[in-house]
Amino acid sequence: MSKKYTQQPAEIPGGMILEELKEEEIMTRDELKRRFFAFPTEGRTVVRRITVQMDRYKDRLGQGTVQITRDGPNGFSEWKSSQSNPMEYALTSEEYMSGEYELVIK
């Protein structure tokens, strides 16, 4: 069963205007996906973060996951990996060495 939608402008915090969907016009999944990827990215806050989360399982002490997140006007990117020595991996990563990323330890 498909619902009907039309576009109406809507203002969100930060002064950006997005098109809000109102019931009326039939829209396919591909159209929704295309509109999602067409959202404006100008003016987005730049986030660069390396998150290290240590495992708490008794068999994995000293191991954990490293997550590297980048978000901003150029788009969103996130990478996550399980590591046997996550702190060493994070501190020797290209991203950390660049000085642009904040390090978060959980």
N, C-alpha and C positions, 0 to 999 in steps of 0.2 A: 504494500500500500504506500503510495507516494503522497507526500504533503506538498502543498503549494506555497512558494515563497517569492517575495519580491525584495528588492534592495531599498533600504532607507538609510540615510546617513546617521551615524551615531557618534557622539563625541566621547572619548575615553580620557582618563587622567593623562596629563602631559600635553593636552591640546590636539592630539591626533584624532582624525576623523576616520572611522571605519564604516563600511557599509553593513548595516544591520539587515538581517533577512526577516521579512514579514510574510505571513501566509498569503498566497495568491498564485504564484507561478511554479510550475513543476521544474525541479532541478535534479540532475543526475549526480551520481557519486563523483564522476570525473569532473563535473563543473565545480562541485564543492571543493575537491582537491586542488583544482587550478586556482580558485579564489584564495584558498588557504596559503598557497605558495606565492601568491601575488601581494600579500600583506606588505605594507611599507615597512622598511627597516631603518630608515633615516631617523635619527634622534634617539635610537635605543641606547640604553646605558651599556657600556662595555663591561663585560664580566669575564675575567680570566682567573680560573681557580684550579688548584691541584688539591684533591681531597684524598687523604690517606686514612683508611679505616682498618684497624688491626682486628684480626680474628680473635674470638674469645673461646673457641673450642679448645679443649685440652690437647688434642692431637695436632692443632695448627698454631700453637703459640709462636709468636715471632713472625707469622705470616699474615697477609692481609690483602686488601685491594687498593689500587690506585685509580682514581678517576680524574681525568683532565677535561675541563669544561671551558669552552670559549663561546661567548655570545656577544653580539654587537651588530653594527650596521652591515658587516660583511656576511652575516648569517650565524647559524648555530652549529656547534660541533661538540660532540661528547664522546669520550673514549674511556673504557673501563677494563682493567685487567687484574687478575689474581697474581700476586707475586710472593715469592718465598722470603724476600727481604724488601718490603714495600718502601721503607724510609730511604734506604740506599737508592732504590730505583727512582723515587721522586726527587731526591736531592741531586742526582746526576742526570736528570732528564733535560732535554733541550729547552723545554718550556720554562723550567725553574731557573736554569742558567741564564736565560734571557733577561730575567729580572722583572718581567711584566706580569707574572702570575703570583697570586697570593697562595700560601700553603695553609691548608686546614687539616688538622690532625684530630680524628675522632677516636 
